[in-house]
Amino acid sequence: MSRIVLTTSSSGLDDMDIQHNIELIRLRIHVNNVEFIDGKNISSERLQYLMNEVSHSPVHTSPAPAHEVAMILSNLQNRGIKEVFITTLSSQVSESYNIIKEVSQSFKDSLDIYVYDTRDLNACEALLALEAEQLMKQGHSMPDIASRLDTLRSSHKMLFVADDLSYLIKNKKISGTAGFFANLFSIKPVLQVSNEGRVLPISKIRKIDKAFNYIIDQFTETLQSSNSFGYMLSAGRPDLDSRFMEMLRNKTGVNSVVVLPVSAISLANHGPSGLGLCVFKGDIPYAARLCKPL
């Protein structure tokens, strides 16, 4: 039986040095009212340049349109694919899940489609998609794959801090009034993805180094355990990355950690300046062995 895994481009798989056969449903990035197709005619590097250099260009994102999702599924059908497992970024931050789920109903007589809401984003979505692909190769049923992803997802925790709050304010992740006072007092909100898949501020800390310390403290014991897989999310700021890595080594004794890129979709929503630390505790994804620590 011909089977395949798809995921939304918010996973950042385009920018990961990992071999796979997963195909992407590409979201849209809008810069100065010009629409780009994520990973096709705009890259993370180009987006960072536009956001940093072109007068803090207005940026927002949108899902792949329904007609394009239908074309993707129709193409799979024409290729003889019978089973399709699709992972999406959290339905709490994007309409992608709902659009894909609705379009998939039109193919229920010709394709067996399982649309899975990861209730997460960025590299976690990518790692869950890679897990699904591995399980699919091993012959697991799609409900069993979803069950395994549920277990992995429940073992995952992400904390992220943004150094520049302007995009969080523009995209209404924090209010303009709160953002004004946060900037005035150099407050850096630490963000977490909740169990429901919402991106929520969980702590407000003055100065970026104190925010880094807070994040590291939350994970120190877990990172020192052999039954965990931790990785850093980099938004492409080498200065922040190196500072965080040095603090991580000094506080935990962990000398190397996998670094994975923040996806272009998240850059567009949360800004080109920030950093995250993520850990799977207890259940480690298959793709952990494919990632090279720095």
Backbone bond lengths (Angstrom), bond angles and torsions (degrees), N, CA, C in turn:
res aa  C-N    CA-C-N  psi(-1)  N-CA   C-N-CA  omega(-1)  CA-C   N-CA-C  phi
1 M - - - 1.463 - - 1.526 109.60 -
2 S 1.321 117.31 134.08 1.458 122.07 -178.38 1.526 109.58 -85.96
3 R 1.322 115.16 123.06 1.464 121.05 -174.26 1.526 109.80 -132.83
4 I 1.319 116.51 154.55 1.461 119.75 -178.61 1.524 110.05 -153.80
5 V 1.346 115.45 153.63 1.460 122.61 173.91 1.523 108.70 -110.47
6 L 1.326 116.56 134.77 1.457 123.29 171.70 1.523 108.69 -117.49
7 T 1.319 116.49 155.65 1.456 120.49 172.63 1.508 108.93 -147.19
8 T 1.322 116.70 159.54 1.457 119.86 176.72 1.529 109.85 -77.26
9 S 1.336 115.96 151.56 1.467 120.16 -173.59 1.517 112.82 -68.02
10 S 1.320 117.02 -11.81 1.466 121.40 175.12 1.518 112.41 -60.95
11 S 1.325 117.02 -14.54 1.467 122.02 177.60 1.523 112.77 -66.86
12 G 1.336 116.71 -23.13 1.457 120.17 -177.68 1.518 114.33 76.17
13 L 1.332 118.03 14.98 1.468 120.62 -179.17 1.522 112.60 -59.30
14 D 1.325 117.14 -28.53 1.468 120.54 177.54 1.520 111.80 -54.88
15 D 1.319 116.31 -33.90 1.465 121.20 -172.00 1.519 113.58 -100.37
16 M 1.326 117.50 7.76 1.466 120.99 -179.77 1.530 110.35 -102.53
17 D 1.300 115.66 136.99 1.461 121.66 -179.99 1.527 109.59 -85.68
18 I 1.333 115.14 63.56 1.463 121.88 -178.76 1.525 108.23 -132.95
19 Q 1.321 116.74 128.34 1.461 119.82 178.48 1.528 110.38 -75.62
20 H 1.319 115.40 136.57 1.465 120.67 179.42 1.531 108.64 -163.18
21 N 1.323 114.63 168.96 1.466 120.62 176.11 1.528 111.51 -118.41
22 I 1.316 115.43 23.08 1.467 121.06 179.03 1.526 109.03 -76.72
23 E 1.317 116.43 136.59 1.463 121.04 177.40 1.521 109.45 -103.78
24 L 1.339 115.60 150.34 1.462 121.00 -170.66 1.524 112.51 -107.90
25 I 1.320 114.32 140.09 1.459 122.07 167.42 1.523 105.41 -97.58
26 R 1.316 116.90 114.27 1.463 121.23 -166.20 1.525 112.20 -92.73
27 L 1.334 114.34 122.91 1.447 120.76 176.02 1.528 109.99 -75.31
28 R 1.309 115.66 175.04 1.459 122.02 -179.20 1.520 110.21 -110.10
29 I 1.336 115.84 145.00 1.456 122.84 173.71 1.522 107.16 -122.48
30 H 1.324 116.30 127.63 1.464 121.80 -177.28 1.527 108.68 -110.21
31 V 1.340 116.24 119.94 1.457 121.94 -179.28 1.530 107.60 -123.37
32 N 1.331 116.47 120.68 1.467 120.86 -177.54 1.527 111.53 50.75
33 N 1.332 115.67 42.29 1.469 123.08 178.53 1.521 113.99 67.35
34 V 1.325 117.71 15.14 1.471 122.08 173.86 1.530 107.46 -105.49
35 E 1.336 116.65 129.61 1.461 120.91 -177.73 1.518 111.18 -90.26
36 F 1.311 116.25 130.76 1.457 123.21 175.75 1.526 108.89 -119.62
37 I 1.341 115.56 152.38 1.458 121.51 175.50 1.520 107.63 -97.10
38 D 1.314 116.46 118.27 1.461 122.43 -175.57 1.531 110.92 -53.87
39 G 1.338 115.41 122.74 1.457 120.72 176.89 1.512 114.56 82.28
40 K 1.324 117.67 -5.65 1.470 120.72 178.92 1.527 110.92 -104.73
41 N 1.309 116.68 -61.04 1.463 118.75 179.48 1.527 112.49 -118.46
42 I 1.340 115.33 16.15 1.462 120.41 168.49 1.525 108.57 -151.86
43 S 1.311 115.97 136.36 1.469 121.92 178.84 1.520 108.95 -110.13
44 S 1.314 115.99 170.03 1.457 120.25 176.81 1.524 110.81 -59.75
45 E 1.350 116.59 -41.04 1.459 120.88 -178.67 1.523 111.06 -64.27
46 R 1.333 116.92 -43.08 1.463 120.76 179.30 1.529 110.57 -66.71
47 L 1.309 116.42 -40.11 1.454 120.09 179.10 1.527 110.59 -63.23
48 Q 1.329 117.37 -42.96 1.467 120.58 178.38 1.522 110.74 -60.20
49 Y 1.329 116.07 -41.19 1.470 119.38 178.61 1.523 110.47 -60.82
50 L 1.325 116.92 -48.18 1.459 120.24 -178.82 1.521 111.65 -61.98
51 M 1.334 116.39 -41.56 1.460 119.88 -177.64 1.527 111.78 -70.32
52 N 1.321 117.22 -34.61 1.457 121.11 -176.55 1.522 113.36 -86.44
53 E 1.327 116.54 -35.01 1.462 120.27 -168.77 1.522 114.69 -106.61
54 V 1.313 118.16 -25.13 1.461 119.74 -174.51 1.526 109.08 -101.29
55 S 1.325 114.49 66.93 1.463 121.99 173.75 1.524 113.81 51.28
56 H 1.322 116.47 41.62 1.461 120.17 -178.78 1.530 110.74 48.36
57 S 1.323 114.63 59.50 1.457 122.62 -175.58 1.524 112.39 -49.42
58 P 1.336 117.95 135.56 1.465 120.36 174.04 1.527 110.47 -60.79
59 V 1.325 115.91 128.67 1.466 121.07 -175.62 1.526 109.11 -135.23
60 H 1.337 116.09 137.38 1.452 120.24 168.11 1.518 108.86 -150.09
61 T 1.324 116.83 171.29 1.467 121.29 -176.52 1.526 110.12 -123.69
62 S 1.332 115.16 164.03 1.463 121.36 174.89 1.522 108.90 -150.91
63 P 1.335 117.65 158.27 1.469 120.39 -179.44 1.523 111.73 -69.61
64 A 1.323 114.94 164.29 1.465 119.20 168.38 1.521 108.04 -62.06
65 P 1.339 118.60 136.13 1.466 119.80 -178.06 1.525 112.04 -67.34
66 A 1.328 115.52 155.00 1.465 120.87 -175.80 1.522 112.44 -58.09
67 H 1.333 117.45 -39.54 1.469 118.52 -178.04 1.527 111.83 -64.86
68 E 1.340 116.44 -30.90 1.462 119.13 178.47 1.527 111.17 -73.54
69 V 1.323 116.70 -39.57 1.463 120.21 175.36 1.529 109.64 -60.16
70 A 1.321 116.64 -41.21 1.476 120.76 178.39 1.526 110.98 -62.74
71 M 1.321 117.22 -39.54 1.469 120.84 178.15 1.522 111.10 -64.27
72 I 1.337 116.86 -40.42 1.466 120.98 179.00 1.525 110.15 -62.17
73 L 1.320 116.41 -47.34 1.465 120.11 -178.88 1.528 111.32 -67.32
74 S 1.314 116.88 -36.77 1.469 120.38 177.42 1.528 110.76 -63.88
75 N 1.330 115.92 -39.49 1.465 120.35 177.93 1.523 111.23 -64.13
76 L 1.335 116.67 -40.99 1.472 120.24 177.15 1.526 110.45 -62.07
77 Q 1.303 115.85 -41.45 1.463 120.69 178.27 1.525 110.75 -60.69
78 N 1.326 116.70 -43.50 1.467 121.32 179.90 1.525 112.40 -66.61
79 R 1.339 116.04 -25.18 1.465 120.73 178.64 1.527 112.17 -84.40
80 G 1.315 116.85 -1.07 1.456 120.12 177.94 1.509 114.33 88.80
81 I 1.346 117.86 11.03 1.458 121.63 176.85 1.526 108.95 -68.25
82 K 1.323 116.22 139.31 1.471 121.17 -179.65 1.523 112.82 -112.66
83 E 1.344 116.94 -34.76 1.464 120.88 -178.10 1.525 109.70 -123.84
84 V 1.340 115.91 134.22 1.467 121.58 -177.93 1.528 108.26 -132.07
85 F 1.326 115.71 120.65 1.465 121.17 175.03 1.521 107.07 -107.56
86 I 1.335 117.52 121.42 1.464 121.97 -174.33 1.523 109.69 -118.52
87 T 1.330 116.86 122.00 1.452 120.73 172.22 1.524 109.01 -99.65
88 T 1.333 116.16 140.96 1.464 120.57 178.40 1.517 110.41 -126.91
89 L 1.319 115.52 158.96 1.455 118.95 169.90 1.523 109.42 -65.20
90 S 1.295 116.47 166.37 1.459 121.97 -172.64 1.523 112.10 -52.38
91 S 1.318 115.97 133.78 1.469 121.17 176.47 1.523 111.59 -68.73
92 Q 1.336 117.48 -11.09 1.459 120.93 178.30 1.521 112.57 -81.16
93 V 1.336 117.00 -14.53 1.465 119.66 -178.90 1.524 112.77 -120.26
94 S 1.318 117.73 -4.38 1.461 121.43 -178.71 1.523 109.49 -154.07
95 E 1.335 115.43 151.03 1.466 121.34 175.49 1.532 111.69 -85.19
96 S 1.323 117.71 3.85 1.468 120.79 -176.12 1.525 112.17 -55.07
97 Y 1.331 116.76 -47.54 1.468 120.14 -179.00 1.521 110.88 -57.31
98 N 1.326 117.20 -48.39 1.459 120.77 -176.82 1.526 111.87 -64.82
99 I 1.327 116.77 -40.43 1.468 120.43 179.24 1.524 110.51 -64.43
100 I 1.341 116.41 -47.59 1.470 120.40 -178.33 1.523 110.58 -65.00
101 K 1.317 116.00 -41.12 1.465 120.44 178.87 1.528 110.98 -60.84
102 E 1.325 116.49 -43.81 1.465 120.25 -178.95 1.526 111.19 -67.17
103 V 1.339 116.97 -44.80 1.469 120.14 -179.81 1.523 110.88 -63.57
104 S 1.328 116.59 -36.85 1.465 119.89 -177.16 1.521 112.21 -62.20
105 Q 1.331 117.33 -25.47 1.458 120.23 179.04 1.530 111.86 -63.13
106 S 1.331 116.30 -27.47 1.469 120.36 179.49 1.521 112.14 -71.34
107 F 1.337 116.58 -14.25 1.468 120.70 -177.33 1.526 112.30 -112.23
108 K 1.328 117.52 12.46 1.461 120.57 -172.80 1.528 113.27 -64.43
109 D 1.338 118.01 -20.96 1.466 120.13 179.30 1.523 112.68 -85.46
110 S 1.349 116.85 -13.93 1.467 119.14 -175.89 1.521 113.86 -122.50
111 L 1.336 117.47 -20.74 1.463 121.45 -179.21 1.524 109.42 -132.17
112 D 1.329 115.78 140.17 1.464 121.23 171.61 1.529 106.41 -93.18
113 I 1.337 116.48 106.60 1.463 121.83 -172.43 1.523 109.70 -117.19
114 Y 1.320 115.95 130.18 1.463 122.07 175.43 1.529 107.37 -118.00
115 V 1.325 116.69 114.18 1.462 121.38 179.71 1.530 107.98 -100.09
116 Y 1.317 115.79 119.59 1.467 121.97 -172.87 1.525 110.53 -113.81
117 D 1.314 116.62 120.31 1.457 123.31 176.38 1.529 108.28 -83.95
118 T 1.338 117.49 110.01 1.466 120.01 -178.15 1.528 112.34 -69.87
119 R 1.331 117.03 -17.16 1.468 121.22 -174.15 1.530 110.85 53.20
120 D 1.325 114.71 32.00 1.458 120.85 179.71 1.517 107.52 -151.50
121 L 1.306 117.53 -170.89 1.448 121.44 -178.47 1.521 109.46 -158.09
122 N 1.335 113.75 176.34 1.461 119.96 178.25 1.528 111.93 60.99
123 A 1.332 115.08 -141.38 1.459 120.20 -172.62 1.519 113.14 -64.66
124 C 1.324 118.05 -27.49 1.466 118.76 177.67 1.526 109.78 -61.44
125 E 1.324 116.55 -43.01 1.463 119.58 176.08 1.528 110.55 -58.47
126 A 1.337 116.74 -43.10 1.463 120.58 179.54 1.524 111.45 -62.20
127 L 1.323 116.67 -44.75 1.464 120.27 -178.17 1.528 111.38 -66.35
128 L 1.324 117.20 -34.44 1.462 119.89 176.28 1.527 110.66 -69.76
129 A 1.324 117.14 -38.41 1.465 119.95 177.16 1.521 111.24 -64.33
130 L 1.332 116.75 -40.79 1.461 120.84 177.89 1.529 110.93 -65.36
131 E 1.323 116.45 -35.92 1.467 120.73 175.87 1.532 109.78 -63.45
132 A 1.326 115.75 -44.03 1.463 120.42 179.48 1.524 110.90 -61.31
133 E 1.334 116.78 -40.78 1.460 119.52 179.66 1.523 111.21 -64.14
134 Q 1.326 117.13 -42.82 1.459 120.77 179.69 1.527 111.08 -62.99
135 L 1.331 116.50 -44.03 1.464 120.78 179.37 1.526 111.54 -66.27
136 M 1.328 115.80 -35.47 1.457 119.58 177.85 1.525 110.42 -65.08
137 K 1.328 116.94 -40.32 1.469 120.85 177.36 1.529 110.80 -61.66
138 Q 1.329 116.00 -32.88 1.467 120.79 -179.06 1.523 112.47 -81.37
139 G 1.326 117.04 -2.34 1.451 121.04 174.76 1.510 116.09 91.12
140 H 1.320 117.79 11.01 1.464 119.99 179.94 1.525 110.78 -68.88
141 S 1.325 115.74 148.76 1.464 120.70 176.89 1.523 109.58 -71.64
142 M 1.320 116.40 159.56 1.462 119.24 -178.54 1.530 112.81 -66.79
143 P 1.327 120.59 -38.38 1.473 118.25 173.49 1.530 112.96 -61.58
144 D 1.333 117.16 -36.62 1.465 120.12 177.51 1.534 110.73 -67.03
145 I 1.321 115.77 -37.71 1.468 119.81 176.85 1.527 109.54 -62.19
146 A 1.320 116.44 -45.89 1.467 120.29 179.56 1.525 111.04 -60.80
147 S 1.322 116.73 -39.20 1.462 120.56 179.04 1.523 111.33 -63.33
148 R 1.321 116.80 -42.12 1.467 120.78 177.65 1.529 110.74 -64.35
149 L 1.327 117.27 -40.31 1.458 119.94 178.78 1.526 111.16 -65.74
150 D 1.323 117.05 -35.87 1.469 120.21 175.25 1.527 110.58 -58.30
151 T 1.333 115.70 -43.63 1.464 120.05 -179.85 1.519 111.08 -64.39
152 L 1.324 116.70 -45.23 1.463 120.57 178.66 1.522 111.41 -62.54
153 R 1.312 114.89 -45.55 1.469 119.40 -178.21 1.524 111.22 -59.20
154 S 1.329 116.64 -39.19 1.464 119.85 -178.60 1.526 112.38 -70.15
155 S 1.338 116.79 -17.20 1.465 120.06 179.83 1.529 112.20 -94.26
156 H 1.335 116.81 1.22 1.461 121.83 -173.69 1.528 111.24 -103.07
157 K 1.332 114.86 138.77 1.457 120.49 175.60 1.521 108.75 -137.49
158 M 1.341 116.27 136.79 1.459 121.34 179.44 1.520 109.59 -129.24
159 L 1.333 116.31 134.75 1.457 122.99 170.09 1.518 107.67 -123.43
160 F 1.337 115.99 137.78 1.468 120.78 -175.39 1.519 108.34 -139.39
161 V 1.328 115.81 141.22 1.458 120.16 176.05 1.528 109.07 -126.39
162 A 1.330 115.69 136.20 1.464 121.56 177.39 1.523 108.75 -101.51
163 D 1.335 116.76 130.53 1.455 120.65 179.57 1.525 111.24 -81.96
164 D 1.329 116.71 -33.84 1.459 123.12 178.78 1.525 107.87 -110.97
165 L 1.325 117.67 119.03 1.460 121.75 -173.48 1.524 113.42 -89.34
166 S 1.333 118.20 -2.93 1.463 119.61 -171.07 1.526 112.57 -60.21
167 Y 1.349 117.82 -38.15 1.464 119.00 -179.01 1.526 112.19 -77.81
168 L 1.316 116.90 -30.54 1.467 119.17 173.86 1.528 110.24 -62.81
169 I 1.330 115.93 -35.29 1.465 120.40 178.37 1.533 110.00 -73.38
170 K 1.338 116.92 -47.80 1.462 120.45 -178.30 1.523 111.99 -60.60
171 N 1.328 116.98 -37.25 1.468 120.92 -178.33 1.523 112.41 -94.16
172 K 1.366 115.15 13.46 1.466 122.48 171.60 1.532 113.34 61.55
173 K 1.340 115.95 30.19 1.465 119.65 172.07 1.526 110.18 -77.61
174 I 1.347 116.18 -29.36 1.455 121.67 168.25 1.525 106.85 -134.94
175 S 1.315 117.71 155.05 1.461 120.94 -176.09 1.522 110.94 -72.44
176 G 1.322 115.38 158.38 1.457 119.92 179.23 1.513 112.20 -61.49
177 T 1.342 116.94 -40.17 1.469 120.84 179.42 1.533 110.85 -64.92
178 A 1.348 115.03 -46.36 1.471 119.10 178.68 1.524 110.07 -63.08
179 G 1.322 116.36 -39.24 1.457 120.27 179.61 1.515 112.46 -65.47
180 F 1.345 116.83 -37.36 1.459 120.54 178.62 1.520 110.62 -60.59
181 F 1.331 116.72 -49.74 1.465 119.92 -179.10 1.531 111.50 -70.05
182 A 1.332 117.18 -32.13 1.463 119.58 177.16 1.523 110.06 -63.78
183 N 1.332 116.84 -44.53 1.455 119.85 177.87 1.530 111.37 -66.02
184 L 1.332 115.79 -39.94 1.462 120.25 -178.29 1.517 111.65 -60.10
185 F 1.342 116.42 -39.85 1.466 120.89 -176.43 1.530 112.72 -105.34
186 S 1.343 116.50 15.82 1.475 122.28 178.77 1.527 111.80 55.43
187 I 1.320 116.33 39.66 1.466 121.37 179.37 1.524 109.70 -84.58
188 K 1.320 115.79 132.70 1.467 121.68 -179.82 1.535 108.76 -115.37
189 P 1.326 118.02 110.66 1.473 118.48 178.91 1.527 110.99 -73.51
190 V 1.324 115.98 132.70 1.463 121.43 173.58 1.530 106.94 -91.23
191 L 1.325 116.22 125.75 1.458 122.43 -175.29 1.519 110.73 -105.30
192 Q 1.323 115.28 147.15 1.461 121.56 177.73 1.518 108.88 -137.19
193 V 1.350 116.43 147.16 1.456 121.00 171.70 1.521 107.50 -88.31
194 S 1.329 116.20 121.08 1.464 120.57 -177.58 1.525 110.53 -75.55
195 N 1.325 116.06 171.67 1.470 120.73 178.08 1.520 112.00 -60.55
196 E 1.331 116.30 -26.92 1.468 120.30 178.88 1.525 112.54 -84.90
197 G 1.345 116.16 -8.61 1.457 119.49 177.93 1.512 114.63 96.25
198 R 1.333 117.38 14.35 1.462 120.59 176.23 1.527 109.82 -90.25
199 V 1.328 116.08 147.85 1.463 121.38 174.56 1.522 107.36 -93.15
200 L 1.348 116.12 114.71 1.456 120.87 -172.56 1.527 111.03 -127.65
201 P 1.343 117.16 140.82 1.467 119.18 171.20 1.519 109.56 -74.61
202 I 1.329 117.00 130.50 1.469 120.02 -178.95 1.520 112.21 -113.34
203 S 1.339 116.96 -13.65 1.457 119.60 179.36 1.525 108.76 -158.38
204 K 1.312 115.94 146.40 1.467 121.80 177.82 1.519 107.75 -121.12
205 I 1.340 115.05 116.15 1.458 120.28 -169.63 1.526 109.33 -127.41
206 R 1.326 116.46 136.74 1.466 120.00 177.47 1.521 109.69 -79.21
207 K 1.311 115.19 130.37 1.468 125.05 176.08 1.529 111.93 79.16
208 I 1.318 114.49 140.75 1.458 121.11 -174.56 1.523 112.05 -67.59
209 D 1.337 118.36 -37.80 1.466 120.04 -179.20 1.529 111.30 -64.20
210 K 1.329 117.23 -37.39 1.464 119.93 177.23 1.522 110.74 -67.41
211 A 1.334 116.12 -35.08 1.467 119.38 175.87 1.523 110.20 -65.69
212 F 1.336 116.85 -40.85 1.470 120.21 176.35 1.524 110.36 -59.57
213 N 1.338 116.33 -46.15 1.463 120.11 179.44 1.523 111.67 -59.46
214 Y 1.313 115.95 -41.38 1.468 120.34 179.45 1.523 110.55 -60.57
215 I 1.339 116.35 -47.04 1.463 120.66 -178.59 1.522 110.67 -62.25
216 I 1.333 116.48 -46.10 1.465 120.42 -179.03 1.529 110.52 -62.07
217 D 1.324 116.92 -41.28 1.464 120.23 179.95 1.524 112.16 -60.20
218 Q 1.333 117.37 -33.74 1.460 120.42 -179.32 1.531 112.36 -67.83
219 F 1.348 116.23 -22.95 1.457 120.17 -173.02 1.526 114.59 -115.79
220 T 1.327 118.00 -2.46 1.467 120.40 -171.27 1.523 112.45 -54.21
221 E 1.314 116.87 -52.25 1.464 119.82 -177.00 1.527 111.46 -63.73
222 T 1.325 116.52 -40.94 1.465 120.44 -178.93 1.519 111.21 -66.02
223 L 1.326 117.34 -43.51 1.463 121.00 -178.39 1.528 111.96 -63.34
224 Q 1.307 116.88 -29.03 1.462 120.74 -179.33 1.525 112.25 -81.09
225 S 1.336 116.57 -5.70 1.463 121.20 178.84 1.523 110.37 -86.69
226 S 1.328 115.56 144.49 1.471 119.73 178.41 1.525 111.31 -75.44
227 N 1.322 116.52 -14.89 1.464 121.29 -177.25 1.529 110.67 -99.21
228 S 1.338 115.61 47.13 1.453 120.40 -179.98 1.522 109.68 -150.94
229 F 1.322 115.45 159.81 1.465 121.92 174.53 1.520 107.25 -135.46
230 G 1.337 114.85 114.38 1.457 120.27 179.84 1.516 111.36 -110.97
231 Y 1.310 115.39 151.29 1.464 119.99 176.34 1.521 109.61 -150.60
232 M 1.322 114.55 151.78 1.451 121.14 178.43 1.517 108.89 -98.50
233 L 1.333 116.08 139.20 1.459 121.58 174.26 1.524 108.30 -98.07
234 S 1.328 115.88 119.14 1.462 120.67 -177.44 1.524 110.60 -106.86
235 A 1.345 115.62 130.12 1.460 120.72 175.37 1.523 111.55 -91.88
236 G 1.333 116.04 9.49 1.464 119.09 176.39 1.513 114.48 88.75
237 R 1.329 116.78 27.10 1.465 121.47 174.67 1.517 108.45 -110.11
238 P 1.334 118.96 93.57 1.470 121.28 -177.07 1.523 113.63 -55.30
239 D 1.331 117.54 -33.57 1.460 119.97 -179.70 1.531 110.91 -64.67
240 L 1.339 116.16 -44.92 1.462 119.44 178.18 1.521 111.35 -68.47
241 D 1.336 115.92 -40.92 1.468 119.92 -178.84 1.521 111.31 -59.64
242 S 1.336 116.72 -47.73 1.469 119.68 -176.73 1.523 111.21 -67.58
243 R 1.334 117.97 -37.70 1.465 120.77 177.27 1.522 110.32 -62.92
244 F 1.319 116.39 -44.63 1.455 120.09 -178.55 1.523 110.74 -65.25
245 M 1.338 116.90 -43.72 1.461 120.49 -178.83 1.523 111.18 -61.85
246 E 1.340 117.14 -40.36 1.462 120.20 178.79 1.529 110.60 -64.56
247 M 1.327 116.79 -42.32 1.464 120.42 178.13 1.528 111.06 -65.20
248 L 1.326 116.40 -38.69 1.460 120.97 178.84 1.528 111.35 -62.40
249 R 1.326 116.19 -45.07 1.477 120.23 178.39 1.528 110.87 -62.43
250 N 1.334 116.24 -44.92 1.462 119.89 -176.15 1.526 112.60 -66.49
251 K 1.326 117.06 -35.18 1.460 120.40 -174.58 1.529 113.36 -88.71
252 T 1.341 116.96 -28.09 1.470 119.20 -173.20 1.522 113.68 -116.42
253 G 1.336 117.37 -19.17 1.454 119.96 -173.86 1.513 113.07 78.73
254 V 1.322 117.34 2.47 1.468 121.87 176.62 1.521 107.78 -79.65
255 N 1.332 116.53 116.08 1.461 120.42 -172.49 1.512 114.48 -89.51
256 S 1.329 117.56 -17.69 1.468 119.24 179.62 1.517 109.03 -146.37
257 V 1.307 114.99 147.62 1.459 120.75 179.36 1.524 107.88 -148.05
258 V 1.304 116.27 147.87 1.463 121.42 176.71 1.528 108.64 -67.63
259 V 1.323 116.07 136.76 1.461 121.42 175.84 1.526 108.20 -115.17
260 L 1.318 116.38 121.96 1.452 122.26 178.89 1.522 109.16 -119.43
261 P 1.341 117.12 150.05 1.466 119.69 -174.15 1.524 113.17 -80.56
262 V 1.311 115.73 143.77 1.458 120.80 166.44 1.529 107.25 -67.79
263 S 1.313 117.22 133.98 1.463 120.23 -177.84 1.525 110.64 -68.92
264 A 1.334 115.72 157.26 1.467 120.57 178.27 1.518 110.93 -60.20
265 I 1.329 117.32 -34.55 1.466 120.69 179.41 1.526 110.65 -62.29
266 S 1.333 117.13 -43.53 1.461 119.82 178.32 1.524 111.56 -69.91
267 L 1.338 117.13 -36.51 1.461 119.64 174.95 1.519 110.45 -57.25
268 A 1.326 116.13 -42.95 1.456 120.60 -178.56 1.525 111.80 -63.48
269 N 1.325 116.43 -36.25 1.461 120.61 -176.09 1.523 113.95 -85.71
270 H 1.348 116.19 -35.70 1.463 119.44 -172.78 1.520 113.63 -113.27
271 G 1.345 116.35 -5.48 1.450 119.73 176.11 1.514 113.41 100.69
272 P 1.337 116.32 161.39 1.466 121.43 -173.74 1.515 114.20 -86.93
273 S 1.327 117.17 13.22 1.457 119.48 -175.86 1.522 109.57 -135.49
274 G 1.315 115.77 107.83 1.457 119.91 179.52 1.511 110.96 173.91
275 L 1.322 115.54 -176.73 1.467 119.98 -175.29 1.524 108.57 -164.15
276 G 1.324 115.64 146.87 1.458 119.73 179.15 1.517 111.80 -134.47
277 L 1.325 115.30 159.58 1.459 122.26 172.54 1.526 107.18 -128.89
278 C 1.324 115.54 132.48 1.463 121.43 -175.00 1.526 109.33 -132.59
279 V 1.336 115.74 147.75 1.463 119.97 -178.89 1.520 109.95 -143.68
280 F 1.345 115.24 134.98 1.459 122.13 163.60 1.524 106.33 -96.77
281 K 1.315 116.74 123.86 1.463 121.05 -179.57 1.522 110.50 -116.09
282 G 1.321 116.63 124.23 1.458 121.51 177.59 1.509 113.15 92.44
283 D 1.319 117.24 -51.17 1.465 122.26 176.26 1.512 108.69 -112.95
284 I 1.318 116.87 120.54 1.457 122.41 -175.08 1.523 109.32 -108.26
285 P 1.331 118.58 130.40 1.466 120.34 -178.48 1.519 112.32 -69.92
286 Y 1.324 115.16 151.42 1.459 121.71 176.85 1.524 111.49 -53.18
287 A 1.322 117.24 -41.02 1.465 121.19 -174.10 1.516 113.37 -66.91
288 A 1.336 118.10 -11.88 1.460 120.04 178.31 1.518 110.91 -57.08
289 R 1.341 116.72 -34.78 1.472 119.99 -179.44 1.520 112.11 -74.48
290 L 1.333 117.42 -13.03 1.468 121.71 179.27 1.506 112.63 -91.52
291 C 1.338 116.53 -13.54 1.464 121.36 -175.92 1.524 110.21 -92.97
292 K 1.315 116.46 134.11 1.457 122.05 -177.72 1.514 111.07 -98.18
293 P 1.341 118.47 119.28 1.469 120.06 178.98 1.514 111.64 -70.99
294 L 1.320 115.14 154.06 1.483 121.05 176.40 1.522 109.32 -102.07
